[in-house]
């Protein structure tokens, strides 16, 4: 336990690849001990080894954000290993099926909607609430929810995706509710948009690198005590709701 107590502890969900791995790598490079949260054992172990090879202090945490039992076990693992949590980056997310009009609002597959919400919204609530007792033990805890400007009711960007986009709208609203509830505490909660990033999520056809996408999450994860609360940000600043 002494190995990690002199460092800030950061949990990144979905950290075995893409933006999540880039966030974990960036936070590790800043001296944080990184807990790599991921479902797949082999990919999680590989990510931890890659982080350690780059000089970061990292350990794996088995974490399925759609499972109450898995999330509770992950919180117990972090409690045993580190005793507290300084940073939580809720990065795990899915786009959901789009075949056969599954995300056309006029033919919306409700099973697809439920599946997307279970990860992108309910998963964030599960993980955040399980980790809050550990976050409250930290001196300057930060929570970052990785959202998307597709959830902006003002911008309405991207293709019509009537499960994914509303899931991010709800995530933004949940973020604001957490920030209001925790306004008189030292827990700072914000949401971010990484932009259109080349990952398997986008078929690697996007212009931004995972490192570029991770930058705003890393910035929000390392805010000073007088930093913004309950906002939605990208590289250029505030994203309209």
N, C-alpha and C positions, 0 to 999 in steps of 0.2 A: 504493500500500500504506500510505503514511503516513496516508491518510484514515481507515483503520479500526484501525490499530494502537494508537491512544490510546483506543479504546473496546472494550468487551466485544463479542464476536462470538457471535451466537445463530443457530443453524439450527433452523427449525421446518418439519417435514415436513407436507405437505398444508395449506400455509399460504395457499392462494389464496382460501379461503372459510371460513365457519362459525367453529368454535372455533379452528381453526388460525390464521385471519386475526386473530381477536381476541387470541390469544396473541402473535402477531407485533406487532400494534399496541401492546399493553401493554408488551412488552419494548422496543419502539422508543421509547415515551414515557418509559421509564426511562433512556434514553441508550445502549441497546445498538444496535450495527449489526446489522440483521436480514437473514439470508439466507433468502429465501422459496423453500422447496423445493416444487416442484409439477411434475406431468407435462405439463399443458396449457400450451403456450407463451403463448397469448393471455391466459388467465386469470392466469398467473404475472406477465406483464408488467403487466396491469391492477392486480393486487394491489400490485406494487412502486410503481406510480405513485400509488395511493391512500395508501400508507404515506408516500411522500415528500411528498405534498400535505399530510399531517397533521403534517409536520415531522420524521418519522423518517428515519434513514439506513438505506437498504435496497438490496439487490441480489438479482437472481433467480438461482436455481440449478436447472437442469433435473434432475429427480429422479423416477425411477420406482422405488419401494422394492422392487418385485418383480424387478428386473433387476440382476444383479451388475455388468454393464458400466456401467449408468447410475449406480449408487451409487459405483463406483470413480471415474467421471468427476466426480461431484459433489464427492467428497473432494478430487480434484485441483484443481477450481475454487476451493474454499475455501482450499486450501493456497496457491494462486497469489495469490488476492485478499487474504487476511488472514493467512496464515501459522500460524494456530492456530484453535481453537474453544473458546469459554468455556462455551457452553450448547448442549445438544442437546435439543430437545423432539420426541419421537417421537409425533406426533399423527396421521399418516396412518392411516386405518382404514376398513374397509368392514363393512356389516352382512351382506351376502350375500343371495342370493335366498331368498324364503320361499314362493313359489307351489308349489302341488301337493304340499304336505307336505315341501318340501325341507329344512326344519329341524325337523320333527317327528322326535324320536329314533327312532321306530318305522319311519319311512320316509326316514331321513336320506339325502340325496343326497351321496355321498362326493366328487363333483366340487365341489359347493358348499363342503363342509368344507375341501377342499384349497385352494380359491381364497381362502377367508376366512383360513385359517392362513398362506397365502403372504404376505398383506399384514399382518395383525395381529400375527403372531408372527415368521415368518421375515424379514419386512421390517424389523422392529425390530432383529433380530440382525444382518442385513446392514448396516444403516445404522450401528448402534452400533459394530460391530467395525471398519468402514471409517473411522469418525471418531475412534476411540480414540487413535490416534497424535497427532492434532491436539488432542484434549482434554487429553492428557498434557502438552502444551506450555503450557497455561494455568495461571494461579496458583490458581484456585478453580473448576475445572470442575464443571458440574452436568448430569445427565442426568435427564429427566423422561419417563416413559412414560405416555401417556394411555390409561387403562384404563376400566373401568366396574364399578359395583357389581353388574351382572348376572353378573360373573365371580366374585362372592363365593359360596363354597360354604356360608357361614353364612346370608347374607341371602336368596339365591335370588330376586332381584327380577326384575320385568319378565315379558314373555311367554316361553313356552318357545321357545328358539332354540338348537338343539343344535349349531350351528356357531359362531355369534357368541359366545354366553356362554362356552363352553369355551375359545374363543380368548383371551378376557380372563382366564380362570383361569390359562391357561398363561403369558400375558404377565406376570401377577402373580408367578408362580413364577420365571420367567426374571429378572424384576427383582430378586427376592431373591437369586438366584444371582450376578448381576452385583455386587450390593452385598457379598456375602460375598467374592467374588474380589478386589474392589477395596477391601476394608476397610482395608488398610494404605497406601492411596494418598490423594491429595487429590480423587479423583473421587467425587462423591456421587450415588448413583442412587436414585430413588424412583418410585413410580407414583401416579397420581391419578385420581379420578373427578370429571368435570365436572358430573355430574347430568344431569337430563332437560332438554336444551337445544333451543330452537327453531331447527333447521337443516333443510336438505334431507334430512339423515339421518333426522329424525323427522317429516318432512312438515310442518315448521314448526308442529306442534300442541302443542309442549311449553311449560311455563310459564317456563322460565329463558332469559335472553338469552345470546348467545354470550359477551358480556363477563363475565357472572356465571359461566359455565362455565369461562372462561379463568383466572379469578382464582386458583384453587388451583394450576394449572400454573405461573403466573407466580411465585407464592409459593415453590414448590419450586425453581424455576429461579434464585431469588435467595437461597437459604438461606445463613446464615452458616457458617463452617467447622465449628462445633460442632453443626450441624443434624442431624436424623435421617437414617438411612441404611436403605435396604431396606424402607421402609414403604409403606403404601397409605393415601392420605388423600383426604378431601373437605373442603368448607368447614367442617364441624363437627369435624373431627379424624380420628382413625384409623378406617379402614373395616375391619371384621373380614374375615379371609381366608375 
